[in-house]
């Protein structure tokens, strides 16, 4: 199998990226920035609907502003992945159904919402991304679980249930608790994902924490996914002013080069490999995505050709 490798970043709208000067003067609007980004990279991850659901009309705009063949992965809404959410971020009509003591609560968990409301949120999330799916832009829906989501039989059932929450969509699973990929559970975890045709999210991230997943490159479906979170151990568990501060890390060429052989192996196992930089501070992610594309091309991998690759330094 000769899988296609697509390289990009996890946010084209991140404030510090916009402020970095990476976007040209003619790309200052939301439309202009997405059109410019899509001219430089073949894939992006959209994390906005993790925080709040968007109307389908917004996804229609994303389709209009990107070329055929462009891929947009979407991070699933927080309440679908066992995370808490701010009650104020819920749809107005659903927030009104909450008990009075929860309507202004910043940390509302799925168990507080109840199964019926979570199912309704899943239905609305699925409707929100339908234009991406029907417009042939949707790649993966990423279910990223929190550190308190440990390996257990009950949680295995929740993982397998993800495809039912977003019917007709391809699902990727990212764990943030080390028990899933420790020596005891790793084989069982990967077998579970293969059983459900779910994409295992390979990660590069700081090690030594309860949330640390080892940098193992493995494909559990015909799509593979690698996300680069940086290696700043000092920031990994520290409270920061913004998410971008947590992932403030610029990979060196040698650090990126470490991943070239594993990504090539993934391309031999899967039809496509999504390589996404989540070190979204300033222009770090776009710089590293360009450099990774060049490194892969130099090693006879099969990345999607982009203008960024052509102009990036070797």
C-alpha positions in Angstrom: 0.0 0.0 0.0 1.3 3.4 -0.9 -0.6 5.8 1.4 -0.8 9.5 0.8 0.6 11.8 3.5 -1.1 15.1 4.3 0.6 17.6 6.6 -1.0 20.6 8.2 -1.8 22.2 11.5 -4.6 22.1 14.1 -5.8 25.7 13.9 -5.7 28.3 11.1 -7.4 30.9 13.3 -5.2 30.8 16.5 -4.7 34.4 17.7 -0.9 34.2 18.0 -0.6 32.7 14.5 -2.6 35.6 13.1 -0.5 38.1 15.0 2.8 36.4 13.9 2.6 37.9 10.4 2.4 34.6 8.7 -0.7 35.6 6.8 -0.2 38.1 4.0 -1.8 41.5 4.2 -4.5 40.4 1.7 -5.7 37.6 4.0 -7.0 39.5 7.0 -10.6 38.4 7.0 -11.8 34.9 8.1 -12.4 34.1 4.5 -9.1 35.3 3.3 -7.1 33.4 6.0 -8.8 30.1 5.3 -8.4 30.5 1.5 -4.7 31.4 2.0 -4.1 28.5 4.4 -5.7 26.0 2.0 -3.4 27.3 -0.7 -0.4 26.3 1.4 -1.5 23.0 3.1 -3.8 20.2 2.1 -5.3 19.5 5.5 -6.3 21.3 8.7 -7.9 20.4 12.0 -10.9 22.4 13.2 -11.1 22.5 17.0 -13.8 25.3 17.2 -16.7 22.9 17.7 -15.0 21.2 20.6 -15.9 24.4 22.5 -19.3 25.3 21.0 -21.5 24.0 18.2 -21.7 25.9 15.0 -24.6 26.2 12.6 -24.4 24.1 9.4 -24.1 27.4 7.4 -20.6 27.9 8.8 -19.5 24.6 7.6 -20.9 25.5 4.2 -18.6 28.5 4.2 -15.6 26.3 5.0 -16.5 24.2 2.0 -16.8 27.2 -0.3 -13.5 28.6 0.9 -11.4 25.5 0.3 -10.5 23.7 -2.9 -11.7 20.2 -3.9 -9.5 17.6 -2.3 -8.9 19.7 0.8 -9.3 17.8 4.1 -10.7 19.2 7.3 -10.7 17.1 10.5 -13.0 18.2 13.2 -12.7 17.8 17.0 -15.8 16.5 18.6 -17.8 18.6 21.0 -16.5 18.4 24.6 -19.6 16.7 26.1 -19.3 13.9 23.6 -15.8 13.0 24.9 -16.3 12.9 28.7 -15.0 16.4 29.1 -16.8 19.1 31.0 -18.2 22.2 29.2 -19.3 25.6 30.3 -23.1 25.6 30.5 -23.0 29.0 28.7 -21.6 27.2 25.6 -24.6 24.9 25.3 -27.3 25.7 22.8 -29.7 28.2 24.4 -32.7 25.8 24.4 -30.7 22.9 25.9 -29.2 25.1 28.6 -32.7 26.2 29.6 -33.5 22.5 30.4 -30.7 22.3 33.0 -31.5 22.6 36.7 -31.1 26.1 37.9 -27.9 25.4 39.8 -26.2 24.2 36.6 -27.2 26.9 34.2 -24.2 29.1 35.1 -21.8 26.3 36.0 -18.5 26.5 34.2 -17.9 22.7 34.6 -20.9 20.7 33.4 -20.1 17.1 32.8 -21.9 14.6 30.6 -23.3 12.8 33.7 -24.9 16.2 34.7 -26.5 16.5 31.3 -27.9 13.0 31.1 -27.9 10.5 28.2 -30.8 12.0 26.4 -29.2 15.5 26.2 -25.8 14.1 25.2 -27.5 12.2 22.4 -29.2 15.4 21.3 -25.9 17.3 21.4 -24.4 14.5 19.2 -27.2 14.8 16.7 -26.7 18.6 16.5 -22.9 18.2 16.2 -23.4 15.7 13.4 -25.8 18.1 11.6 -23.2 20.9 12.0 -20.5 19.0 10.1 -22.8 17.5 7.5 -21.9 20.2 4.8 -18.2 19.1 5.2 -19.1 15.5 4.8 -21.4 16.0 1.8 -19.0 18.5 0.3 -16.2 15.9 0.4 -14.0 18.0 2.8 -14.5 16.0 6.1 -11.6 13.8 7.1 -11.8 12.5 10.7 -13.9 13.4 13.7 -11.5 13.4 16.6 -12.7 12.2 20.0 -10.0 13.3 22.4 -10.6 11.9 25.9 -9.5 13.6 29.1 -6.9 12.3 31.6 -9.6 10.9 33.9 -10.9 8.6 31.2 -9.0 5.5 32.2 -8.8 2.1 30.5 -11.9 0.1 31.7 -14.6 -2.2 30.3 -17.2 0.6 30.7 -15.0 3.1 28.9 -14.2 0.6 26.1 -17.9 0.5 25.4 -18.0 4.3 25.2 -15.1 4.3 22.7 -16.9 1.8 20.5 -20.1 3.9 20.7 -18.4 6.9 19.1 -19.2 5.8 15.6 -22.9 5.7 16.5 -22.7 9.3 17.7 -21.5 10.5 14.3 -23.0 8.1 11.8 -21.4 8.2 8.3 -18.2 9.8 9.7 -14.8 8.4 10.2 -13.7 8.6 13.8 -10.2 9.0 15.4 -9.6 8.3 19.1 -7.0 10.1 21.2 -6.3 9.0 24.7 -4.9 11.3 27.4 -4.5 8.6 30.1 -1.5 6.4 30.1 -3.3 3.3 31.2 -4.7 2.8 27.7 -1.3 2.3 26.2 0.7 0.8 29.1 2.2 -2.6 28.8 -0.8 -4.3 30.4 -3.5 -2.7 28.1 -1.8 -1.7 24.9 -2.6 -4.8 22.8 -6.2 -4.8 24.0 -6.6 -1.1 23.3 -5.3 -1.4 19.7 -7.5 -4.5 19.1 -10.5 -2.6 20.4 -9.9 0.2 17.9 -9.4 -2.3 15.0 -12.6 -4.0 16.0 -14.5 -0.7 15.7 -12.6 0.5 12.6 -11.5 3.5 14.7 -8.3 5.5 13.9 -5.6 5.4 16.7 -4.1 8.8 17.2 -0.4 8.6 17.4 1.1 11.4 19.4 4.4 13.2 20.1 4.1 14.8 23.5 5.9 15.2 26.9 6.4 12.0 28.8 6.3 11.1 32.5 2.8 12.3 33.3 -0.5 10.5 33.9 -1.7 11.9 30.7 1.4 10.8 28.7 0.9 8.4 25.8 4.1 6.9 24.4 5.1 7.9 20.8 4.0 4.7 19.2 3.2 4.8 15.4 0.6 2.2 14.6 -2.4 2.1 12.2 -5.7 0.6 13.3 -7.6 1.5 10.2 -7.0 2.6 6.6 -6.4 6.1 7.8 -3.5 6.9 10.2 -3.3 10.1 12.3 -0.2 11.7 14.0 -0.6 14.8 16.2 2.4 16.8 17.5 1.8 18.5 20.8 5.4 19.7 21.4 7.8 18.5 24.1 7.5 21.2 26.8 7.2 19.2 30.0 7.3 22.4 32.0 4.1 23.6 30.4 2.3 20.3 29.9 0.5 20.3 33.3 0.9 23.9 34.2 -2.0 26.3 34.1 -1.4 28.7 31.2 -3.2 31.9 30.0 -4.1 30.2 26.8 -4.0 26.8 25.1 -1.3 28.1 22.7 1.0 28.7 25.7 0.7 25.1 26.7 1.8 23.9 23.3 4.5 26.6 22.9 7.3 24.5 21.4 9.2 24.7 18.2 10.5 21.3 17.0 14.1 21.1 15.8 14.8 19.5 12.4 16.3 16.5 14.1 13.2 16.0 16.3 11.0 16.1 13.3 13.3 13.7 11.4 12.8 11.1 14.1 9.3 10.7 12.9 10.0 10.3 9.2 10.6 6.5 9.3 7.5 5.9 11.5 5.3 8.0 9.2 6.6 6.2 6.2 5.7 2.9 7.9 2.2 4.2 8.5 1.9 5.1 4.8 2.8 1.5 4.0 0.0 0.3 6.2 -2.7 2.9 5.6 -4.3 4.5 2.5 -3.7 8.0 4.0 -1.8 9.5 6.9 -2.8 12.8 8.5 0.2 14.6 10.1 -1.0 17.6 12.2 1.1 20.1 14.2 -0.6 21.1 17.4 2.2 23.3 18.6 0.0 26.3 17.7 1.9 29.2 19.2 2.8 32.0 16.9 3.9 30.5 13.5 5.6 27.4 15.1 3.0 24.9 13.8 3.1 26.2 10.2 6.9 26.3 10.2 7.2 22.8 11.5 4.5 21.5 9.1 6.4 22.9 6.1 9.6 21.4 7.4 8.0 18.0 8.0 6.7 18.0 4.4 10.1 18.7 3.0 11.7 16.0 5.2 9.1 13.5 4.0 9.7 14.4 0.4 13.4 14.0 0.8 12.9 10.5 2.1 10.7 9.4 -0.8 7.5 9.4 1.2 4.2 10.4 -0.5 3.1 13.7 1.0 0.5 15.8 -0.8 2.4 18.5 -2.8 1.8 22.0 -1.6 3.2 25.5 -2.3 4.4 25.5 1.2 6.6 22.5 0.6 8.1 24.1 -2.5 9.0 27.3 -0.7 10.2 25.8 2.6 13.9 25.6 3.4 15.5 22.2 3.2 
